[in-house]
Amino acid sequence: MTYKQFLEKIKQGVCDFMGGEVEVIMSTIMKNNGIFMDGLSIIEDGKNISPTIYINGYYEEYKQGKSISSIIYDIVAIYEDGKLKENINVEFFVDYEKVKTRIVFKLINYKKNKKLLEQVPHRKFLDLAVVYYCIVLNDVLGNATILVYNAHKTLWNITEEDLYKKAKENTPNILGVEFKSMEEIIEEVLTDELHKKKQDENAEEELKAWLTETFSKKEEKGSAPMYVLTNKTRIFGASCLLYENILEVLGKKINHDYYILPSSIHEVIIVPSWKEEDPEMLKNMVKDVNTNQVEVEEVLSDEIYYYSREKGELEKL
């Protein structure tokens, strides 16, 4: 069965499973970095919003032997679990005065998102693009986000500069900033795993001792320490690079010029240049991580950046 036939089979199967009393819509959705996903939405009569369920991964499961009926059951189960019990009033998004305090920014790759950038207000930053979205606080949706398109900008009768100024004010206030050593981040992740597995306190103490020993050995070998810069939610945290005076503050905090490694759209890694680091080695490391460890749509850049305290400038190497 071809992929196109698979999509049709799933669409019809979901419609039949739901008793034909719903509208099943299959659409192609453009995600970050030029990735296109096929999404299925189930629209019940009288409802104005529905979760989108991405189908692409199910085709691989089908080719590996999973039955169509099992896939349809999974999709319906996801829908039932995620559907909203009431309609959402989206009229608030028409009024700029009602949304302007919730507009924030994020960083994405410029070249990989050219099609998207044709549709959204943006500005270039190094090899990246600044785009805008609105954080919606809602009792039903929780914290949802809506990307700002050119149509919104026209509707609100504002400029990209207006969006940038408002986002530069809002983003630090709403999302905050988090700057921690790599050691602290790794300890947090591993400790959380221990707690999930309900390990005893001795295991946690052994973990801390191992981390201390490991990072001490790295320092003895002359390896530069690494820090992680993100926001409090750790979502779209690379945008912290745009905060007012943040680059200068980081330079004072670590008392060195530094390299910035764009590890993903969610965070960047700060490496002090207190020894002769090899920029090509750092760039190759970023490329390797992007290729083997980061989801394609979460890659920020294969480039690296350098901040000079004397010049007060950030440059792409």
C-alpha positions, 0 to 999 in steps of 0.5 A, spaced: 500 500 500 502 506 498 503 512 503 497 516 499 493 510 499 494 509 507 492 516 508 485 515 505 484 508 508 486 511 515 481 517 513 475 513 511 477 508 517 476 513 522 470 516 519 467 509 519 469 508 526 466 514 529 459 512 526 460 517 520 457 523 525 464 527 524 468 530 519 475 527 518 480 532 515 487 530 512 491 536 511 499 537 510 502 542 515 508 546 515 512 545 521 519 548 523 525 547 518 521 546 512 518 539 515 511 537 512 507 533 516 500 530 515 495 531 520 488 528 521 483 532 525 476 530 527 471 535 527 464 534 531 458 537 530 458 544 533 465 544 535 470 549 533 477 546 535 480 539 535 487 536 536 491 535 530 494 527 530 500 526 525 499 520 521 506 520 518 509 515 524 503 510 523 505 508 516 512 506 518 508 502 524 504 499 518 510 497 514 512 493 520 506 489 521 501 493 525 494 492 522 490 498 520 484 497 525 489 498 531 492 504 528 485 507 527 483 505 534 490 508 537 488 515 533 481 515 536 483 514 543 488 520 542 482 524 539 478 522 545 483 523 550 485 530 547 479 533 545 476 539 548 469 538 552 467 546 550 468 551 544 474 556 545 472 563 543 477 565 538 475 572 537 479 575 542 485 574 537 482 579 533 483 585 538 491 587 538 489 590 545 487 583 548 493 579 545 499 584 546 501 583 553 502 575 551 506 576 544 513 573 545 519 571 540 523 565 538 529 563 534 528 559 528 533 557 522 533 562 516 534 558 510 531 552 512 524 556 514 524 560 507 517 558 505 514 559 512 518 566 513 514 568 507 508 568 511 510 571 518 513 577 520 520 576 522 527 579 522 534 576 521 539 575 526 545 572 524 543 566 520 537 565 524 530 569 524 526 572 529 519 570 529 513 571 534 507 567 537 502 569 542 502 565 549 494 563 550 492 562 557 486 558 557 482 554 562 480 549 557 487 549 553 492 551 558 498 554 555 497 554 548 501 558 543 499 561 536 504 563 531 503 570 528 502 571 521 502 577 516 495 576 516 494 578 523 499 584 523 495 587 517 489 585 522 492 589 528 494 594 523 501 594 526 508 593 524 514 588 525 517 593 529 511 594 534 511 586 534 519 586 536 519 591 541 513 588 545 516 581 544 522 584 547 519 587 553 514 581 554 519 574 553 523 575 559 517 577 563 513 571 561 518 566 560 524 568 564 531 566 563 535 560 566 543 559 566 546 553 569 552 549 568 552 542 564 553 539 570 547 541 574 543 540 568 545 533 567 544 532 575 537 534 574 535 529 569 539 523 572 536 525 579 529 525 575 530 519 572 532 516 579 526 519 582 521 516 577 524 509 578 524 510 586 531 509 587 533 510 594 537 516 597 544 512 597 543 512 589 542 519 589 548 521 593 552 516 589 550 520 582 552 526 585 559 523 587 560 521 580 558 527 577 563 531 581 569 526 580 567 526 572 567 534 571 573 535 576 577 530 571 575 534 565 577 541 569 584 537 570 585 536 563 583 543 561 577 542 558 572 548 558 566 548 562 560 548 559 553 552 561 546 552 558 542 558 557 534 557 556 528 560 559 524 557 565 520 553 561 525 550 557 521 551 550 524 555 545 529 558 550 534 559 545 531 566 544 534 568 551 540 570 546 535 576 544 534 579 551 536 586 553 544 586 555 544 578 556 550 577 552 554 582 556 551 579 563 553 572 561 560 575 559 561 578 566 558 572 570 563 567 567 569 572 566 571 570 559 569 571 552 565 565 549 562 561 544 555 560 543 553 553 540 546 552 538 544 546 541 537 546 539 531 551 538 530 550 546 537 552 548 544 554 547 550 552 550 555 557 552 563 555 552 568 560 555 574 561 551 579 561 557 583 556 553 585 556 545 578 552 543 578 550 536 572 553 532 572 548 527 572 542 532 566 546 536 562 547 529 563 539 527 561 537 534 554 542 533 553 538 526 554 531 529 549 533 535 544 536 530 545 530 525 544 524 530 541 527 537 536 533 535 529 532 532 530 535 525 524 540 526 528 542 533 535 544 529 537 551 530 543 552 526 550 548 524 553 554 525 557 557 532 557 564 534 562 568 538 561 574 543 567 579 545 566 582 551 571 588 549 567 589 542 560 588 545 559 584 539 556 577 537 558 574 531 558 568 526 564 564 525 
